[in-house]
Amino acid sequence: MFDWGDGTDSGWLTPIPSGDIASAKHKWASQGNYQVKVKARDIPYLAESPYSDPLPVTMPRSRTIDQAFFNILLQKFPILAWLIQIMLLSY
């Protein structure tokens, strides 16, 4: 089970053979520093490990561009498309 450090966890994953690598994905809702921990459980013997030492993870600020707004901007100012193309090709 992965503890994502934001108050949520992965829940118990499907059984994984001993020695195999477990993985899971997660999206944090906001930027910040998180401490990710993991623990294992042996189903036949009902044994459970303590959580691992935490792995520090930093989620940076999201940098998305509203594509619809960008397209409208380029339609209203076609010279911007040309300028952007020149800037991209010059690097």
Short mmCIF file of the C-alpha atoms (twelve columns), coordinates in Angstrom:
data_MODEL
# 
_entry.id   MODEL 
# 
loop_
_atom_site.group_PDB 
_atom_site.id 
_atom_site.type_symbol 
_atom_site.label_atom_id 
_atom_site.label_alt_id 
_atom_site.label_comp_id 
_atom_site.label_asym_id 
_atom_site.label_seq_id 
_atom_site.Cartn_x 
_atom_site.Cartn_y 
_atom_site.Cartn_z 
_atom_site.pdbx_PDB_model_num 
ATOM 1  C CA . MET A 1  0.000  0.000   0.000   1 
ATOM 2  C CA . PHE A 2  1.368  3.414   -0.973  1 
ATOM 3  C CA . ASP A 3  0.741  6.360   1.361   1 
ATOM 4  C CA . TRP A 4  1.003  9.416   -0.889  1 
ATOM 5  C CA . GLY A 5  1.589  11.913  1.915   1 
ATOM 6  C CA . ASP A 6  -1.506 13.957  1.064   1 
ATOM 7  C CA . GLY A 7  -3.995 12.064  3.207   1 
ATOM 8  C CA . THR A 8  -4.705 9.440   0.537   1 
ATOM 9  C CA . ASP A 9  -3.326 5.998   -0.149  1 
ATOM 10 C CA . SER A 10 -3.444 3.451   -2.953  1 
ATOM 11 C CA . GLY A 11 -5.329 0.860   -0.960  1 
ATOM 12 C CA . TRP A 12 -4.034 -2.690  -1.075  1 
ATOM 13 C CA . LEU A 13 -2.887 -3.675  -4.549  1 
ATOM 14 C CA . THR A 14 -3.618 -7.050  -6.096  1 
ATOM 15 C CA . PRO A 15 -1.276 -9.793  -4.866  1 
ATOM 16 C CA . ILE A 16 2.241  -9.536  -6.291  1 
ATOM 17 C CA . PRO A 17 4.625  -12.505 -6.256  1 
ATOM 18 C CA . SER A 18 7.468  -12.296 -3.759  1 
ATOM 19 C CA . GLY A 19 10.481 -10.524 -5.231  1 
ATOM 20 C CA . ASP A 20 8.499  -8.696  -7.930  1 
ATOM 21 C CA . ILE A 21 8.372  -4.900  -8.078  1 
ATOM 22 C CA . ALA A 22 5.150  -3.136  -7.116  1 
ATOM 23 C CA . SER A 23 4.214  0.188   -8.689  1 
ATOM 24 C CA . ALA A 24 1.323  2.628   -8.562  1 
ATOM 25 C CA . LYS A 25 0.447  6.038   -10.003 1 
ATOM 26 C CA . HIS A 26 -0.857 9.124   -8.240  1 
ATOM 27 C CA . LYS A 27 -1.689 12.740  -9.058  1 
ATOM 28 C CA . TRP A 28 -1.382 15.309  -6.318  1 
ATOM 29 C CA . ALA A 29 -4.098 17.970  -6.273  1 
ATOM 30 C CA . SER A 30 -1.761 20.810  -5.368  1 
ATOM 31 C CA . GLN A 31 1.885  21.775  -5.374  1 
ATOM 32 C CA . GLY A 32 3.932  21.079  -2.306  1 
ATOM 33 C CA . ASN A 33 6.262  18.691  -0.552  1 
ATOM 34 C CA . TYR A 34 5.031  15.194  0.224   1 
ATOM 35 C CA . GLN A 35 6.427  12.170  2.062   1 
ATOM 36 C CA . VAL A 36 5.585  8.943   0.191   1 
ATOM 37 C CA . LYS A 37 5.730  5.688   2.178   1 
ATOM 38 C CA . VAL A 38 4.919  2.081   1.342   1 
ATOM 39 C CA . LYS A 39 4.163  -1.105  3.245   1 
ATOM 40 C CA . ALA A 40 3.577  -4.741  2.324   1 
ATOM 41 C CA . ARG A 41 1.262  -7.488  3.491   1 
ATOM 42 C CA . ASP A 42 1.645  -11.254 3.309   1 
ATOM 43 C CA . ILE A 43 -1.897 -12.542 2.834   1 
ATOM 44 C CA . PRO A 44 -1.463 -16.245 3.739   1 
ATOM 45 C CA . TYR A 45 0.123  -15.399 7.088   1 
ATOM 46 C CA . LEU A 46 -1.755 -12.134 7.700   1 
ATOM 47 C CA . ALA A 47 1.569  -10.417 8.373   1 
ATOM 48 C CA . GLU A 48 1.991  -6.719  7.617   1 
ATOM 49 C CA . SER A 49 5.174  -4.648  7.480   1 
ATOM 50 C CA . PRO A 50 5.516  -1.203  9.026   1 
ATOM 51 C CA . TYR A 51 5.661  1.744   6.630   1 
ATOM 52 C CA . SER A 52 8.994  2.322   4.903   1 
ATOM 53 C CA . ASP A 53 11.124 5.369   5.519   1 
ATOM 54 C CA . PRO A 54 9.513  8.286   3.656   1 
ATOM 55 C CA . LEU A 55 10.622 9.276   0.173   1 
ATOM 56 C CA . PRO A 56 10.443 13.083  -0.205  1 
ATOM 57 C CA . VAL A 57 8.580  14.182  -3.336  1 
ATOM 58 C CA . THR A 58 8.130  17.784  -4.504  1 
ATOM 59 C CA . MET A 59 5.284  18.656  -6.845  1 
ATOM 60 C CA . PRO A 60 5.989  21.884  -8.715  1 
ATOM 61 C CA . ARG A 61 3.374  24.367  -9.768  1 
ATOM 62 C CA . SER A 62 1.397  23.175  -12.780 1 
ATOM 63 C CA . ARG A 63 2.189  25.060  -15.975 1 
ATOM 64 C CA . THR A 64 -0.589 24.336  -18.398 1 
ATOM 65 C CA . ILE A 65 -1.734 26.543  -21.241 1 
ATOM 66 C CA . ASP A 66 -5.390 26.916  -22.095 1 
ATOM 67 C CA . GLN A 67 -5.216 25.813  -25.719 1 
ATOM 68 C CA . ALA A 68 -8.617 27.271  -26.656 1 
ATOM 69 C CA . PHE A 69 -7.544 30.714  -25.436 1 
ATOM 70 C CA . PHE A 70 -4.205 30.364  -27.242 1 
ATOM 71 C CA . ASN A 71 -5.956 29.426  -30.511 1 
ATOM 72 C CA . ILE A 72 -8.321 32.416  -30.278 1 
ATOM 73 C CA . LEU A 73 -5.358 34.678  -29.599 1 
ATOM 74 C CA . LEU A 74 -3.555 33.373  -32.700 1 
ATOM 75 C CA . GLN A 75 -6.691 33.829  -34.828 1 
ATOM 76 C CA . LYS A 76 -7.085 37.438  -33.726 1 
ATOM 77 C CA . PHE A 77 -3.367 38.222  -34.048 1 
ATOM 78 C CA . PRO A 78 -1.909 36.068  -36.859 1 
ATOM 79 C CA . ILE A 79 1.428  37.833  -36.610 1 
ATOM 80 C CA . LEU A 80 1.895  36.137  -33.219 1 
ATOM 81 C CA . ALA A 81 2.022  32.729  -34.926 1 
ATOM 82 C CA . TRP A 82 4.744  34.007  -37.232 1 
ATOM 83 C CA . LEU A 83 6.714  35.534  -34.323 1 
ATOM 84 C CA . ILE A 84 6.460  32.344  -32.272 1 
ATOM 85 C CA . GLN A 85 7.604  30.282  -35.228 1 
ATOM 86 C CA . ILE A 86 10.607 32.569  -35.762 1 
ATOM 87 C CA . MET A 87 11.507 32.371  -32.054 1 
ATOM 88 C CA . LEU A 88 11.257 28.576  -31.979 1 
ATOM 89 C CA . LEU A 89 13.321 28.126  -35.137 1 
ATOM 90 C CA . SER A 90 16.044 30.481  -33.944 1 
ATOM 91 C CA . TYR A 91 16.931 28.270  -30.932 1 
# 
